[in-house]
Every structure is written in structure tokens, then in C-alpha cells.
Amino acid sequence: MDGYSGQSTTVAEGGVELSPATVDPISTLFKNLMDFAQGKIAGESNFLRQGNYDKLSVGAFLRQGLESYWLSKNGVTEVNGCGEWSHKALEEAIFAMYENNQRTYTSAGELSTLDFVAESEYQMFPGEEITIAKGYLSVIESIASVLPPGLVQLGKKVTKIEWNPESESRNIPTPVTLHFADGSHTSADHVIVTVSLGVLKAGTREDSPLFNPPLPSFKTEAISRLGFGVVNKLFLRLSQPANDSDNPKSINKFPCLNFVFHQPESEFRRKRIPWWMRKTTTLQPIYQNSSILLSWFAGEEALQLEKLKDEEIINGVSTTISNFLIPRSQNENSESDSNGWSNGHKNQNDTVEFHFSQVLKSQWGSDPLFQGSYSYVAVGSSGEDLDAMAEPLPRTEESPKAPLLQILFAGEATHRTHYSTTHGAYFSGLREANRLLHHYNCI
């Protein structure tokens, strides 16, 4: 937001800098395929117009699109100037880079688990994505500022929610009881449950039920079918090597770097680059000339990141970077190179090194109050499951004599078109507040 263009350099494993002429066709292909999957464009090719998309995953659709692209090229697979890479292998690796980037948007550990049909229901919110300067807490504090002091209680972990779906009277007082970890409890007419889908999945297991009596089957089945993944951010602070103290600007010239790894990933797990780095797509400064770098991890790699010590992370990232450094023989004018490779520390062999002093990472998967990051519509589920997530309990047709709106549900996993987002969570909160206002004839 400081005018940083974020212009990126795409480099293939082994230090091969890729030109736009190599990257752009695959970038355009991937974008067109995702635009079609998301309902933004109509099919223009035979592949996009054909087929039964029922129970198809986004991952399978994308791979079919790549195969169709190769067939359309009539077997032309080789070009010069890509080092040890064949042109087809390079295209597949670039395509995989975009696939892995898509994983961080959706939280699906693998795109093969992401439902194709539901993808077109998801709606992007207009406007640019922004970073909130003081974090999301400032938003919460602003919203809560209109409440009476002391109304919000913190540190009260809920262990059980008791409700009365079979009550014979609509007039029983406070039909819901919340039990807390400290042994206390409180009663309420209505409870709005806003915990993550991960907590709901854990709370519907027989060994650790959150609700008593258990939720009805329509609710538990929706909870079970929907996907809930893990996405983590990794921040690294660049440090200045002790023997480079005469170059104070050396830590401020790391490029916005895109990684293109050899495929398939499984064949290279024994290589120097650690396996948990091989589906990372970018490493970039968080703003112009920042010494703080950001990278994203999803799925199995995100969970592994949470288990690693800072030293292991630094070593893994440093090893990865060393395998992507562009040899100086490929970059005659590196001293003035705008990408900034030459501004790192140079060792005796005239190769570029970058050093890191601090690590900060999110740990959504191991956080017991979240147990993941955000939801997605998995193969086998649908947008109807998101609607089922939003239904209050008890349902009138099942419990005609029970007090209405005992348990209401909000959170990003209850919004059919804006799931997985902060604004989807916010909209769901407005929806449930309005539901109660209507209930009491306040609107």
C-alpha cells in the first residue's frame, strides 16, 4: 500500500531466471481456467465446453486443462535456453507454482479435494485487499466500543453448550446453558456460536462433544462434509552479515521471488531443499525495501512448519534460496540489477548469500481454539452445506414446541458466497443479529 509494485522475478530450481515469454502463456492458461471454474468467463475451447463437472475437483479440472493445452501445441515441447529443463517440464512446474498459490487462497491442502461446481458460487468482494495497520484487533475494538463497559468477558473457555430441543413448553426460562472450563456456567435465551469449522468438527466427535444433546444430523453431516484447511504465514527478518558492515543497504534488496520447483515433488524429497519448502510459491518483502520477508504455506507443509524450530526454518529457507540464486554468468550486470540479487552478501566464490536473524510464524493448525485456518467446499459437499451451517436450532419442523433460536451459528463457514474470508464472517454476524432483532420485532 506504499506504492510497492511487487514486480516479481520467476526463477526455476537450479538458478534459471525465466522470461515473461516462458511464464506468461502458462500464467494466462491458469488464470483462464480458474476464471472459468469461478464462473467469470464462458468456455471458449472444446475442453471448457465439454464434460460432466459433477463430483469433479478443481485440481482435476486444472490438470485436464493443462493436458488440453499441450495437445493444442501439436507436440512442440522443446526450446533452447532453459538449462537442464525441457520446455514441457518447465511449463508443468510453472503450472504447479500457480496451483500451489491457489492452495493458500482456498486452504485446501490439495486442489484435488476442492469441489469444482461450488467454486463458481464463491464471490470475490470488490476493491483491493488491504493490511490493517494495527491488526484485526482494532476492528473488533471499534465494533465493541458501543457496548457497555465490562459486558465482554475474556478468558471464558466454553466446554459444553446445553440446549432443549425437545422441550414441551415455549416459555421455559433461559433454555441454553454454557459451561466453562473454570467450572462456572451461565444461562441464556440465545447463544450465537462463532467458533471455527475446525472446532465444530472436533466438537461433534463422540469422544469430545461440545453440544448436549448432540447437534441434529443435518448439521453434523454438513460439518463433516465441508473442508477445513491450514494456511500459515512465515515472516523472516533479513540480517546483515558481520563481515559486510560497510554496506548498510545490503539487507534491503531482496527481490519478490517466485519459486518454480522440479516436478513431481515426491522425487526430490531427498534433495537438499526440504520437502516442506517445495510447494512454497513466493518469498517477498512485505513492502518496498523492507527487511521482512513473507512466504505462505498450506496443507501438510503448513502443519510441518508449525513443528519446526526457528533454526530449522532458517536453514531450510536459506538452502532453498541457494538453489535458486541466478549464477553471475547469467547476469553480467548484476551490480546494478534491479532485482537486488547482487546486493546480498558475496562469499569467496562470488555467489550471493542472504542471512536471517528472526522468524515469526502463524500456527493456526495447532491452536486449540481454531484447529485450522478457514473453510472450503470439499468434493462431496456443496453450497447447501454452507446454508445448513447457518440454520439456527432447533428447526421448527423438528421441534415445534421448543423455544426458538436457542443456538444460532455465525462465522465464515456459514456464509455461502463469502466463506473463508473476514468479510464473510462479519456479514454472518450481521445476519444473526438481524435474525434476533426480527425475532423480537425490533425491525
N, C-alpha and C positions, 0 to 999 in steps of 0.2 A: 504493500500500500504506500510505499515511499517512492513509487515510480520505477521500481525494480522490474526490468523486462523479463527476467528469468530465462533469457536465452540459454539454451542448453547445448551441450556437446554430447553426442552419442558415440560411445566407444565400445567396440567388441572385445571380448576377452582375448588377451594377447597384445593389447595396445593398438588395435586398428581403429583409427578415427573414421567414422562413417560420414559420407557426404549426404546432403539432402536428397541427391538423386537416388541414393540407395534406400534411405529411410522413408522418404515421403510416399512412395507408392504403397508400402505396407501400412503406413500411418493412415493414409486415405482409405485403404481397404478396411482396416479395422474400424475406423470411425463410421464408414457407411454401413457396415454390418451391425454395429451397435445402434446406430440411428434407426435402422430397420427394426431391430429387436425391440426398441423402445417406442416404436410407432411414429417416429418423426418423419420417415420417408416411406414411400411405397416401393415395392420390389421392382427393380429395373432389369434384373437378369433372370434367366430361366431358373437358376437356383433359388433366388429370392421369391420367385412366384410359385414355386412348386412345393409339394410336400405337405405332410401332416405334422403340425407342430405340437400336437397333444403329447404330453409327457416328455417333450424334448427339453434338454438342458441348454442354457446359454453356451456352455462350453462346447457341447456337441455341434450346435449351430455355427459357432465361430470356426471350428475346425473344418466343417463341411464347406464353409465359405472360402477358407484358405485353399482347400483342395480344388475347389471350382476355379479359383484364381489361377492356380498352377496349370490346370488343364487348358485354360483360355490362352496361355502363353505358348502352347504348341511345343512344349518340351524344351524351350530355351532356358537353360539353368546356369550357365557359366558366364562370368565376366572376369576381366583381369583386374588386378589391383586390390584384392581382398586378402592377401597373405595366404594363410593356410585354409581360409574359409572358402567353401564353394558358395556360389550365389544362392542356391536353394537353401543350404544350411543357414546362411546369414539371414535370409528372409524369414525362415521359421523362427530363428532366435529373436529377431526384431518383433515378430508377431507375438511370441511368448512374453516379451517385455510388456507389451500393451495388455495382454491377458492378466499378467501379474499385477499390473497397475489397477486393472478393473477389480481385482480381488479386494483391494483396500477400500474401494468405493462401496462395495456391497457387503463386506465382511464374510463372504462365502470363502471357506478355506480352499475350495476348488470350484471353478465355474461349472464343472460337471454336476454340481449339486444345486445350481441356481435355475429356477424354473423359467422357461422361455416365454410362455404365454403371459405370465404375471408381469414380466419385465415391461410390457407396453402399458401397464396400468400406473406404473411409477411416474410421478410428475416432478420435474425439476422446478424449484422455486425461482422466480425471476430475480435478476440482479446479481451482483458479484458476491463471491464468498469473501468474508472478512475475518480478521482476527480481532477479538475483543481485547482491548489493551490490558485490562486488569482481570481478564478471565471471566468465566461464566458466573462466578460468584457475584459479580457486580450486577448482572441481570437479575439474579434471584433476590438480591438485597433491594433492588429497585421495586420489584413486584411486591415484595413483602413489606415495604415501607409503609403501606397504608393500613397494615394490621395493628391492633393494639399491642403495646409492648408486653413481652412475656408470653404471647399466645403460641408462638412456635417453640416447641420443645425439641432439643437436640440430644443425641446420645441415647435415645429410647429405642433399642432394637426390638422389633416385633418378632415373637417366636410362634404365635398362633393367632388365627382370626376365627372366632366362633360366630356362627350366624344361625338363623332359624328358618330354613326353607319350608318346613312342614308345620309351621305354627297355625293353630286354629283361629287365631284372633289377629285382626289387623291393628289392634290397639295395645299390644304389649309394649311396655316401655323399653327403650333402647335395646333393640334386638341384636345388636352386634357387640361383641366384647373383644378387645385387643389385649393379648397377654404379652408382657415384655420380658426381656432376658433377666432383668433385676428382680423378677418375682412379682412385680406390680401388675395391675391391669386397669383398664378403663372401658367404659361403655359408651356406645354411640348409636344414634339413629342411622347414620350412613357412614361408610368408610370408602374413600377413593384409594384404590390400590394402584400405585405408580411404580412398583418395582420393575426391574428389567425382566425381559423374557427368560433370561438365564436363571434368575431367582425363581420365577414361576415354574420353570422346568424342574428345578431342584425341589420346589415346594409341593409338587404334585406326585413325588415319589412316595411309595408306601413307607419307606424307612424314615422319612423326614417330612411328614405332611405339614403344610402351612395352614391349611383350612380344615375346619371341623364344623359340620361334616365336609367330606371332600367335595370338590367342585363337580358339577354335573358333567356328563361325558362329552357334550358338545364343546364345552370349554377345554377340558383336558386334552381332547383329541386335537383341537386347534393348536394348543400349546405344544403338543408333541410334534405335530407335522411341520410347523414353521421352523425355519432355520435361525440359528443364533451363533454368530461367529466372533472371532477375536481379531482386532486390529490394534497394533501398538505403534506409537511414535518413539523413535530413538533420536536423541539430541547428543551431539558431540561437540566439545569445545576444542578448537584448534589451539595448539600451543606453539610457542616459538622455541626452536632448539637452542640449547645453551651456547653452542658454538656459532650461532647466527645472530648474536645480539646487535650486530651492526646493521641489521636490516629489519627495522621495526615494523615494516609493512608486509613482511613475509607471510604473516598469518591471515592476511585479509584478501587473499587472491585465490580462493578455491572456486572452481567453476561449478555451474549447475550441470551435474554429470548424470547421464543416462547409461545404465549398465545393460549390455547385451551378452548374455551367458551362452556357453555351449549347450546344446540340447541333444538328447534328453538329459535332464538334470541328474537322474539316477546314476548315469555312467561316470559322473565326475565327482561323486561324493568323496572319493579317496584323493582327490586333487588337493592342492594347498588351500584353496578357497573353502572355508567351512560351508557345510550344506545349508545352514540356516541363512546364509547370505545370498544363495543362488536364485532366490525369487524376489530379491530386492530390486527395484527398478531405478531408483534415483538416490542421489546424495547431493544436497544443495544447501547453500547458505539460506538462512531464513529471511534475510533481506540483503540489500546491496552491501557488499564488503563486510558482511557480518562474519565473525569468527565462530559462530554457532552454526553447525550443520544439522540438517534434518533428513532422516530416512524413515520409510514406512515399512511395516511388517504385517503380514496377515497369516491366519491359519496356523499350521504346525510350526512355522518359523517364528510367529509372534509368541506362541507359548514357550518355545525354546529360549527366546530372547529373555523372557522373564526369569529363567532359571540361571542364566549366565552371570558370572561375576564381571565387574567393570573391566578388569584386566583382560578377560577372555573376549569381551566385546571389542575393546580397543585393538587387540591383536588380530581378531577376525576381520575387522573393517580395514585395518592397515594392510593386511595380506591381500585383501580384495583389491584395494586401490593399487597396490604394487603390480598386480596382474593387468591393470587397465591403463597404466601410465603410457602415454604415447612416446615411443623412443625418439630421442632428439634427432636421429637421422631422418625421421618423418616430419620433423618440424624445424626447418632450418632457421626460422625467425622467432624461435621460442622466447628470446629475451624480451620481445615486445608483444608476445602473444596475448590477445585479449582474454583468452580463456584462463590465463593465470597459472598454467602448469609450471612455467619456469620460475614462478615466484615462491615456490616451496623451497625447502632445504635441499641442496645438492650434495650428494655424498661423493666419495673419491672416484666412483665410476661414472660420475656425471649423470646419474639418474635422480629423479625428483622424489623426495620423501615428504610426507606430512605427518605431524605428530599431534596426539590428542592428550589433553590433560584431565578432562572431566566427562562423565557420562550421566545422562538423565533419561529415563525411560518410563513410559506408562506401563502399567501391569494390570490391565483390565481382566485378564483371564483368571488370575489368582486372587482377585479382590472378592471376598465372600459376599459383598453387598451388590455385586454386578455379575460376576462369573462369565464375563464376555463383554463385547462392545455394543453391537446393535444387531437388529434382526434383518432377515431376508426371507423371501418366499422360496422355499426349497422345492425341488421336484417332488411331486406328490401332495403339495399344499397349494393354496390358491389365495386370491384376494378375499374370498369368502371367509377364510380362516382369520384374516385380519379383522373383518367385520364381527366375527364371532368373539374375538378377543375383546371387542369394545362393548359387548352386550352386558348390561347390568344384571345382577342376581337379586332375588330369584326372578325367573321369567314367569310372567303372569299365567301363561297357559299350563305351566307345570305346577305352580303353587298359587292357585287363585286366592287363597285365604291368608297368605303370608304377607307381612309388611313389605311394601315395595321399596326398591332401590336400597337394599341393605348393603350390597357391595357393588361399587362402580369401579371401572377399570380405565386408566389413562396411561400414557406413555407412548413412545414412538411405535411400539409393536402393535398398537391398537388403531393406527391410522392407515387407511387403505392406500392412499396415494403418496403420502409423505413419510412412510416408515423409514427408520434408520437415521432420521435427522432430528436436530434440536427443534426446528420449527414444527416438525410433525408432533413432537412431544408437547410443545407449547399449545398447538391447536387442539390436541386431545384434552388438555386441561381445561381450555375454554369450553369445549364440548360438554364435559361432565359438569362443570359449574353451571352451564346453562340448563342442563338436564335437571339439576336440583332446583334451580330458580323456577323452571316451568312446573315442577312437581309441587312447589308451594305457591303457585300462581303469582309469582313476583315479576313475571314478564307478560 
